Amino acid sequence: MKVSSFFWNVRGLENNKSVEMLISLLKLHKPLLVFLAEPMMSYIDAFDVLFKYVNMHLVATSLIVNKVAKLWCFSVPNLVKNFLVNDQFISVTCLLHDKCFSFAGVYGANTYLARQFFVEGS
C-alpha cells in the first residue's frame, strides 16, 4: 500500500505560476492528501481555478482568523473519516484498505505570543 501526502506553503494561489506548479505536482505524484498553507484566496475560487483538474475535494480549512483560513486540507474521495481543526492545524484520520492512519498539517504562525527583543546591557 502506497500512501502519499503533500504539504506546501504556497503563499498565494492567485498567480498562474503557482497554480501551474501545483497542478503539475499533483498530477505527477498523485497524493491522497494535500495540505496548503497561505493560499490567500477563497476556496471557492481555488476550486474554480484549480481543483477541477484533479480528483480531490476540500476536507477542511483551519479556523478563520481575520476573514482568512491559513490552512486547507484536500483529499481523494472517501479517504478522510474524521478531522479536527483550530486556527493553526488540521488533523485528519483516514481509512485506506482497512488500515487507519492519521496526518496533521500545521501552520505555525505566532498568534498567541508577542515577540520581545532584548538589547545587550538593558
C-alpha positions in Angstrom: 0.0 0.0 0.0 1.4 3.4 -1.0 0.2 6.4 1.0 1.4 9.8 -0.1 0.7 13.3 1.2 1.8 16.7 0.2 2.3 19.9 2.1 3.1 23.3 0.5 3.2 26.8 1.9 2.1 28.1 -1.4 1.9 31.8 -0.3 -0.9 32.6 -2.7 -2.7 30.8 -5.4 -3.7 33.9 -7.3 -0.8 33.8 -9.7 -0.6 31.5 -12.7 2.9 30.1 -11.9 1.8 28.7 -8.5 -1.3 27.2 -9.9 0.5 25.6 -12.8 3.2 24.2 -10.5 0.6 22.8 -8.1 -1.4 21.2 -10.8 1.8 19.6 -12.2 2.9 18.3 -8.9 -0.5 16.8 -8.1 -0.7 15.1 -11.4 2.8 13.8 -11.2 2.8 12.5 -7.7 -1.0 11.7 -7.3 -1.1 12.3 -3.5 -4.0 11.1 -1.5 -3.9 14.0 0.9 -2.9 17.6 0.4 -2.3 20.5 2.8 -1.9 24.0 1.5 -0.7 26.8 3.8 -1.3 30.5 3.0 -3.5 30.0 -0.1 -4.5 33.7 0.1 -7.8 33.2 -1.8 -11.2 31.8 -1.2 -11.5 28.0 -1.6 -14.5 28.5 -3.9 -12.2 30.5 -6.3 -9.5 27.8 -5.8 -11.9 25.1 -6.8 -12.9 27.0 -10.0 -9.2 27.7 -10.8 -7.5 24.5 -9.7 -9.3 21.5 -8.2 -11.5 20.8 -11.1 -8.3 19.4 -12.7 -7.6 16.8 -10.0 -9.8 14.3 -8.3 -9.7 15.8 -4.8 -12.2 17.6 -2.6 -11.9 20.0 0.3 -11.9 18.2 3.6 -11.4 21.2 6.0 -9.9 24.6 6.5 -8.3 25.9 9.6 -10.5 28.2 11.7 -10.9 31.6 10.1 -8.9 34.4 11.7 -9.2 38.0 10.3 -11.5 36.6 7.5 -8.8 34.2 6.3 -8.3 30.4 6.6 -4.5 29.9 6.6 -4.5 26.1 6.0 -6.6 23.9 3.7 -6.8 20.1 3.5 -7.9 18.3 0.4 -8.1 14.5 -0.2 -9.2 11.9 -2.7 -12.9 11.0 -2.2 -13.8 8.7 0.8 -10.4 8.8 2.4 -10.9 11.1 5.4 -13.2 9.7 8.1 -12.7 12.4 10.8 -10.9 15.7 11.3 -10.1 18.2 14.0 -9.2 21.9 13.3 -8.2 25.0 15.0 -6.6 28.2 13.7 -3.1 26.6 13.3 -3.6 22.9 12.4 -5.8 20.3 10.7 -5.6 16.8 11.9 -7.3 14.0 9.8 -7.9 10.4 10.4 -8.0 8.3 7.2 -9.1 4.8 6.3 -7.5 3.1 3.3 -7.7 -0.7 2.6 -9.0 -1.3 6.1 -5.9 0.4 7.6 -6.3 3.5 9.8 -3.7 6.3 9.8 -3.5 10.0 10.8 -1.9 13.1 9.4 -1.6 16.6 10.7 -0.9 19.8 8.8 0.4 22.7 10.9 0.6 26.3 10.1 3.0 27.7 12.6 2.0 31.4 12.8 2.7 33.0 16.1 -0.8 34.3 17.0 -0.6 33.9 20.8 2.7 35.4 21.9 4.2 38.8 21.4 7.8 38.7 20.3 10.2 40.5 22.6 13.6 41.8 21.6 16.4 42.2 24.1 19.2 44.7 23.8 22.5 43.8 25.4 23.1 45.9 28.5 19.5 46.7 29.2 
